[in-house]
Each structure stands twice: as C-alpha cells, then as structure tokens.
C-alpha cells in the first residue's frame, strides 16, 4: 500500500495524477502523522510519502524528523508537486528513499512506486548472496584498477554524463550539530565550508551537495585523488576538536562523521543537482547518516584498496556489512586531556 500524507489542498488521489478509483494508494492528512492510530494502520512493508506542498521550513524539518523516526527501518519518500525544493537531493541526506517532483506527477502510476521500492530492496539485499564471494578476509571487495593520470579539472567533466567518482560525506556531529543546524549561524557555516574545501584541495574534491550540517564531495576516480581523500577524511575525523577551536572559534566540542564510497552517478554542477538520483548517491547518504560514527572514517568495500595509502590499512578494521556492501571503519583514538 502507498500512503501519502498530503497537504489539505491535495486531499484526493487526483491531485497526484492518480486515478481516484485505485485501491493501492491512500491519502492521509498531514495532521494524521502525529496520531498513533494512523501508524497502527501502516505496515512496515508499505511505502510512505510526505507531500511537502506549502510547508514552511520549520514545519518541513519537523515533519521530516517525525517521518524518519516512524519509518526508521522502512521505505519513505517525498512528493513535491510544485517543485518547491531548491535542492531535492538534500532529502536523501535525511534518509529519504525517493523523491517525486512535478515532472513525474504527469505520468505517475503503480509501476513507478514499485520500481522505487524494488530498487531500494535490491540495494539493501545485496551482499551475502551476490557480492559476498568477492569479499576477502578483511571485509573488502577485490581491488579495482584506478586511473593513474592527472585529473584535468572539473570543467573537463561534461554535465549529464555518467561517470565514476569517490563520494566523501562529512557531517557535523556532537554538541556543535544543533548550532550549525540553526540557520542564523551563516558565518560559522561559511567558515566550515572553507575549512572542508581546503582539506579536500589535494584530492581535487568538489563540494557537490550540502545542507546546514552535511556536505558531500565528489573526488576524481584516480588513485592519487582517492589516497588524498582517505588522508583528508582521517585528518578531519581525528582533528575535529582542534579545527573547531582554532579555525571555527567554537565554544562547544566539534566532531565530524566521515564516510567514503566509490561508484557511478550522472554529473551536474553544484547547485543543479536536483534531478540527480543514483544508487551510489543514495548509498553514501545512508552510509554516512546510518552507519558512520563520529570521530571515524567509514569506508565502503566498493572503495578500491589501492585508494588506501600504504601504511594506513592497519588503521581500519572490519565493520560488517551495510546495505549489502562490506564496510571498514578507522579505529577510534582517545585523547587524554
């Protein structure tokens, strides 16, 4: 069953381009999200969508928080009939499994919902049966051969083309998270952006997507760039408190949650990523927000071993399998005051 928590103005299936006679989808009021009886009706196997029409930013944030909590281990997505979201990809930072914008409402049908559900189930179910044979004792995949030449610059990457990249996710954790989530702290976020971009300079990292507390960098799929990204990720995770005090002038402890993945996506310039949806983009968001830990670099098994600098492999230990892919995490270091 498809459940859509809809705006009062969109109180019928027809508002979403659906036939009012269908029985596989149901409209619920957004107010019903806070009602216990509503969630007793919804099964874990159902798909839940939030219609964000007319929601103020504060109400949207509150609704997303509630939805994430209620659907922690099940499928949920966002419907944006008027294309109000400036950067739809940001919803995937929050853990969304799907985004349906205005262009899709014209031909929305059951196949579209089934495809989204099937794609996410396949992603979560891969691993032991399909990819497990490729794992070695350390929980990683067989090494892939990375390019060794110098990166020609981001202007050489054509918009709309699908290419392979490293994806580096950085999130503000700890006590500083609530501060950066406050939109009034614009100056602090600008300083943080500068710090992160400087940290990823040697890796040719491109700040591709961001929210108040999360940043996603694209890094060229070359051996030298990958190694530089791993080193930068480790330095950010280990030096976060020093960065908070010396570079950001914070009076609360700062921690970073950092995650690295390797895969393919269609490329569009920063600020024009609203239509970018791919398995790799979805996975890195989930890896960073659901598996990643503050003070550690989490590396997916899809990252080729040659991207981890010699001498640093011992810093990582097997962290099991996440959504079908083996994962490594850097060891935790404690600093005595």
C-alpha positions in Angstrom: 0.0 0.0 0.0 1.1 3.6 -0.8 0.3 6.1 1.9 0.6 9.8 1.1 0.5 12.4 4.0 -0.9 15.2 2.0 -1.5 19.0 2.2 -5.1 20.0 3.0 -5.3 21.4 -0.6 -4.2 18.0 -2.0 -6.9 15.9 -0.3 -7.5 13.4 -3.2 -5.6 11.0 -5.3 -6.3 13.1 -8.4 -4.0 15.8 -7.0 -1.1 13.5 -7.6 -2.1 12.3 -11.0 -3.6 9.1 -9.8 -7.0 7.6 -10.6 -9.4 8.1 -7.7 -10.7 4.5 -8.2 -7.4 2.8 -7.4 -7.2 0.8 -4.2 -3.4 0.5 -3.8 -2.8 4.1 -2.7 -4.4 6.1 0.1 -4.4 9.8 1.0 -4.0 10.8 4.7 -3.9 14.3 6.2 -0.5 15.6 7.3 -2.1 16.2 10.7 -2.6 12.4 11.0 1.2 11.9 11.2 1.0 12.7 14.9 -1.8 10.2 15.5 -0.9 6.8 17.0 -3.8 5.1 15.3 -2.6 6.2 11.9 0.7 4.3 12.3 -1.0 1.2 13.6 -2.7 1.0 10.2 0.6 1.3 8.3 2.7 -1.8 7.9 6.5 -1.9 7.7 6.2 -3.2 4.1 4.1 -0.2 3.0 5.6 2.9 1.3 5.0 6.2 3.0 5.3 9.6 1.2 5.2 13.2 2.6 3.6 15.9 0.4 5.6 19.0 1.2 3.3 21.4 -0.6 3.0 24.7 1.4 5.2 23.6 4.3 7.3 26.3 5.9 10.9 25.4 6.5 10.4 24.8 10.2 7.3 22.6 9.7 9.1 20.7 6.9 12.0 20.0 9.2 9.6 18.8 12.0 7.7 16.6 9.6 10.8 15.0 8.2 12.1 14.3 11.7 8.9 12.6 12.6 8.8 10.6 9.4 12.4 9.4 9.8 11.6 8.2 13.4 8.4 6.4 12.3 10.0 4.8 9.2 13.4 4.1 10.6 13.6 0.6 9.0 11.0 1.0 6.2 10.5 2.9 3.0 9.6 6.6 2.9 9.9 9.4 0.3 8.9 12.9 -0.6 6.4 14.2 -3.1 6.9 17.8 -4.3 4.0 18.6 -6.6 5.1 22.2 -7.3 8.9 21.7 -7.2 9.3 23.9 -4.1 12.5 22.2 -3.0 15.6 24.1 -4.2 17.8 21.0 -3.8 15.7 17.8 -3.7 18.9 15.7 -3.2 19.1 17.2 0.3 16.2 14.9 1.3 18.5 11.9 0.7 20.8 13.4 3.3 17.9 12.9 5.7 17.4 9.3 4.7 14.7 9.5 2.1 14.4 6.6 -0.4 12.6 8.5 -3.1 11.7 12.0 -4.5 8.8 12.6 -6.8 8.8 16.1 -8.4 6.3 17.8 -10.6 7.5 16.3 -13.9 6.8 12.8 -12.6 3.2 13.5 -11.4 2.0 13.7 -15.0 2.5 10.0 -15.6 2.6 8.6 -12.0 1.5 5.0 -11.8 2.0 1.9 -9.7 5.0 0.9 -11.7 6.8 4.0 -10.6 6.3 3.2 -6.9 7.1 -0.5 -7.4 10.3 0.4 -9.2 11.4 2.7 -6.4 10.7 0.1 -3.8 12.3 -2.7 -5.7 15.5 -0.6 -6.3 15.9 0.1 -2.6 15.2 -3.5 -1.6 17.8 -4.7 -4.1 20.3 -2.3 -2.7 19.6 -3.5 0.9 19.6 -7.2 -0.1 22.8 -7.4 -2.0 25.8 -8.8 -0.3 25.9 -12.2 1.3 24.4 -14.0 -1.7 25.5 -11.8 -4.6 28.6 -9.9 -3.6 29.9 -12.0 -0.7 32.0 -14.1 -2.9 34.1 -11.0 -3.8 35.0 -10.2 -0.2 38.3 -11.0 1.3 39.1 -11.8 4.9 39.3 -8.0 5.7 35.7 -7.3 4.5 36.6 -5.6 1.3 36.0 -6.3 -2.4 38.6 -7.4 -4.8 40.8 -4.5 -5.8 39.8 -2.5 -8.8 42.3 -0.7 -11.1 42.1 3.1 -10.8 43.4 5.6 -13.3 46.8 7.0 -12.6 46.9 10.1 -14.8 46.5 13.7 -13.5 42.9 14.9 -13.2 42.1 17.5 -15.9 39.8 19.6 -13.7 36.1 19.6 -13.2 35.5 21.6 -16.3 36.5 18.5 -18.2 33.5 16.5 -16.8 30.5 17.0 -19.0 27.2 17.8 -17.4 24.7 15.0 -17.8 27.3 12.2 -18.3 27.5 9.3 -16.0 31.0 8.8 -14.6 32.7 7.0 -11.7 33.7 9.0 -8.6 34.7 8.8 -5.0 32.0 10.2 -2.7 33.2 11.7 0.5 30.5 12.5 3.1 31.2 14.8 6.0 28.7 15.6 8.8 28.9 17.8 11.8 28.3 15.7 14.9 28.4 16.2 18.7 27.3 19.3 20.5 28.1 21.5 17.6 25.4 19.8 15.4 22.5 21.8 16.8 24.4 25.1 16.4 25.2 24.5 12.7 21.6 23.4 12.1 20.5 26.8 13.2 20.2 28.9 10.0 21.3 32.0 11.9 24.9 30.7 12.1 25.6 31.6 8.5 29.1 32.9 9.2 30.2 29.7 11.1 28.9 27.5 8.2 30.8 29.6 5.7 34.0 29.1 7.7 33.3 25.4 7.9 32.8 25.3 4.1 36.2 26.9 3.6 37.8 24.5 6.1 36.4 21.5 4.3 37.3 22.7 0.8 40.8 23.4 1.9 41.0 19.9 3.5 40.0 18.3 0.2 42.1 20.5 -2.0 44.8 17.9 -2.7 42.1 15.4 -3.6 40.6 17.8 -6.1 37.4 17.5 -4.1 34.3 19.3 -5.4 31.7 20.4 -2.8 28.7 18.9 -4.7 25.8 19.0 -2.3 25.3 20.4 1.2 22.8 21.1 4.0 23.4 23.0 7.2 25.2 20.1 8.8 26.2 17.7 6.0 28.5 18.0 3.0 29.1 15.7 0.0 32.3 16.0 -2.0 32.9 14.3 -5.4 36.5 13.2 -5.8 38.0 12.1 -9.2 38.3 8.3 -9.6 42.1 8.3 -9.7 44.5 6.6 -7.4 46.2 9.7 -6.2 42.9 11.5 -5.6 41.5 8.6 -3.7 44.5 8.3 -1.4 44.3 12.1 -0.8 40.6 11.8 0.1 41.3 9.0 2.6 44.0 11.0 4.2 41.8 14.1 4.4 38.9 12.1 5.8 41.1 10.7 8.6 42.6 14.1 9.4 39.1 15.6 9.6 37.8 12.8 11.9 40.8 12.9 14.2 41.4 16.7 14.3 37.8 17.9 14.5 38.1 19.3 18.0 41.3 21.3 17.1 39.6 22.5 14.0 36.6 23.6 16.0 38.7 25.6 18.4 41.4 27.0 16.2 39.7 27.5 12.8 36.0 27.9 13.7 36.3 29.6 17.1 33.7 27.3 18.6 33.0 27.2 22.3 31.4 23.7 22.1 33.1 20.4 21.0 33.1 19.7 17.3 33.1 16.2 15.8 33.0 15.0 12.3 31.4 11.8 10.9 33.1 11.0 7.7 32.3 8.3 5.1 33.8 7.3 1.7 32.2 5.4 -1.1 33.1 4.6 -4.8 30.6 4.4 -7.6 28.8 6.0 -10.5 26.4 8.9 -10.9 25.3 11.3 -13.5 27.2 14.5 -13.1 25.7 18.0 -12.8 27.3 21.2 -11.5 26.8 22.1 -7.8 23.5 23.8 -7.3 22.0 21.9 -10.3 21.8 18.5 -8.7 18.1 18.5 -8.0 17.5 15.7 -10.5 20.5 13.6 -9.5 19.3 10.3 -8.1 21.6 7.2 -8.3 22.3 4.1 -6.3 25.8 5.4 -5.3 24.4 8.8 -4.1 21.7 7.1 -2.1 24.2 4.7 -0.6 26.7 7.3 0.5 23.9 9.3 2.3 22.8 6.2 4.1 26.4 5.1 4.9 27.2 8.5 6.4 24.0 9.0 8.3 23.1 5.5 9.5 26.4 3.6 9.7 29.0 6.3 10.2 30.3 7.2 13.6 31.7 10.5 15.0 35.4 10.6 15.0 35.8 7.8 12.5 36.2 7.4 8.7 33.8 4.7 7.4 34.9 3.2 4.0 32.6 1.1 1.9 34.0 -2.1 0.3 33.5 -0.6 -3.1 36.4 1.7 -2.5 39.4 0.0 -4.2 42.2 -1.0 -1.8 44.8 1.0 -3.8 42.9 4.2 -2.7 44.0 3.5 0.9 47.6 4.8 1.3 50.3 2.2 2.2 50.8 2.1 5.9 47.3 3.2 6.8 45.5 0.0 6.1 46.2 -1.2 9.7 44.1 1.8 11.0 41.0 0.2 9.6 39.0 -2.8 10.9 36.1 -4.8 9.5 32.8 -3.2 10.5 30.5 -5.8 8.9 28.1 -5.4 6.0 25.9 -2.3 5.5 23.1 -2.5 2.9 24.8 -5.4 1.1 28.3 -3.9 1.0 31.2 -4.8 3.4 32.4 -1.8 5.4 35.6 -0.8 7.1 36.0 1.8 9.9 39.0 3.6 11.2 39.9 2.7 14.7 38.9 5.1 17.5 41.6 7.2 19.1 41.1 8.6 22.6 42.8 11.8 23.6 43.5 12.4 27.3 43.2 15.9 28.5 
